Amino acid sequence: MAGRGLIFSGAVVVLRCTQTLLKRLHQTPVDAPASSTVLGDWYANILWVYRKPLVLAVSARTLLPVLLPARDPNSLGPRLAAALGHILAAVLATNSIRANTV
């Protein structure tokens, strides 16, 4: 499925952004392949909460949401990956699942 998106290095993780978010990130849309990860493509938009910009990214397959401050556009990929790692670790721990099982 082609569409607007950003591709981050490593595994193919496609972040499909709204036009508003792309402008804020100073990026142009590219045709992106489907993600090669288990969580699939991610859809992202910018939200304003108490006059502070936040990025809401949602996994297409699981609807898992990640909310990040919309600062430093160049570090969005690594910050998204770090936040996702923390969230998944918490979900696994809550459900008593060992990380090496997944």
C-alpha positions as CSV (number, residue, x, y, z in Angstrom):
1,M,0.0,0.0,0.0
2,A,1.7,3.2,-1.1
3,G,1.1,6.5,0.5
4,R,2.6,9.3,2.5
5,G,5.2,8.1,4.9
6,L,8.6,8.3,6.4
7,I,11.0,5.3,6.4
8,F,13.3,4.9,9.4
9,S,16.5,2.8,9.2
10,G,16.8,-0.8,10.4
11,A,13.7,-2.9,9.8
12,V,11.3,-1.2,7.5
13,V,9.0,0.8,9.8
14,V,6.7,3.0,7.9
15,L,5.3,6.1,9.7
16,R,2.4,7.4,7.6
17,C,1.9,11.0,8.6
18,T,-0.8,13.5,8.1
19,Q,0.1,16.5,5.9
20,T,0.2,18.7,9.1
21,L,2.7,16.5,10.8
22,L,4.9,16.2,7.6
23,K,5.0,20.0,7.4
24,R,6.1,20.2,11.1
25,L,8.8,17.6,10.5
26,H,9.9,19.5,7.4
27,Q,9.5,16.3,5.3
28,T,8.0,15.6,1.9
29,P,5.8,12.6,1.4
30,V,7.3,9.5,-0.2
31,D,5.8,6.3,-1.5
32,A,6.5,3.8,1.1
33,P,6.2,0.0,1.1
34,A,4.4,-1.8,3.9
35,S,6.3,-2.2,7.1
36,S,8.2,-5.4,7.7
37,T,7.6,-5.5,11.4
38,V,4.9,-7.4,13.4
39,L,3.2,-4.2,14.4
40,G,2.8,-3.1,10.7
41,D,2.5,0.5,9.5
42,W,2.2,3.3,11.9
43,Y,-0.2,6.3,11.4
44,A,0.8,9.6,13.0
45,N,-0.8,13.0,13.6
46,I,0.0,16.1,15.6
47,L,-2.2,16.9,18.6
48,W,-2.2,20.1,20.7
49,V,-2.7,19.6,24.4
50,Y,-2.6,22.7,26.6
51,R,-0.8,24.5,23.8
52,K,1.9,21.8,23.6
53,P,2.3,19.8,20.4
54,L,2.3,16.0,20.7
55,V,2.7,13.3,18.1
56,L,0.1,10.5,18.4
57,A,1.4,7.4,16.5
58,V,-0.9,4.3,16.2
59,S,0.0,0.8,15.0
60,A,-2.2,-0.2,12.1
61,R,-2.3,-3.9,13.2
62,T,-2.7,-3.6,17.0
63,L,-4.0,-0.1,17.4
64,L,-1.3,0.4,20.1
65,P,-0.9,4.1,20.6
66,V,2.3,6.0,21.4
67,L,2.2,9.6,22.5
68,L,5.4,11.7,22.2
69,P,6.3,15.3,22.5
70,A,6.6,16.9,19.0
71,R,10.0,18.3,19.5
72,D,13.2,17.8,17.6
73,P,11.9,16.3,14.3
74,N,15.2,14.6,13.5
75,S,14.9,12.3,16.5
76,L,11.3,11.3,16.1
77,G,12.2,7.8,14.8
78,P,14.6,6.9,17.7
79,R,12.3,8.4,20.3
80,L,9.3,6.4,18.9
81,A,11.4,3.2,19.0
82,A,12.5,3.9,22.6
83,A,8.9,4.7,23.7
84,L,7.6,1.6,22.0
85,G,10.2,-0.5,23.8
86,H,9.1,0.8,27.2
87,I,5.5,0.3,26.4
88,L,5.9,-3.3,25.1
89,A,8.1,-4.2,28.1
90,A,5.3,-2.9,30.5
91,V,2.7,-4.8,28.6
92,L,4.7,-8.0,28.7
93,A,5.5,-7.6,32.4
94,T,1.8,-6.9,33.2
95,N,0.8,-10.1,31.5
96,S,3.7,-12.2,33.0
97,I,5.2,-12.9,29.6
98,R,8.9,-13.2,29.2
99,A,10.4,-11.0,26.5
100,N,12.3,-13.9,24.9
101,T,8.9,-15.7,24.4
102,V,7.8,-13.0,21.9
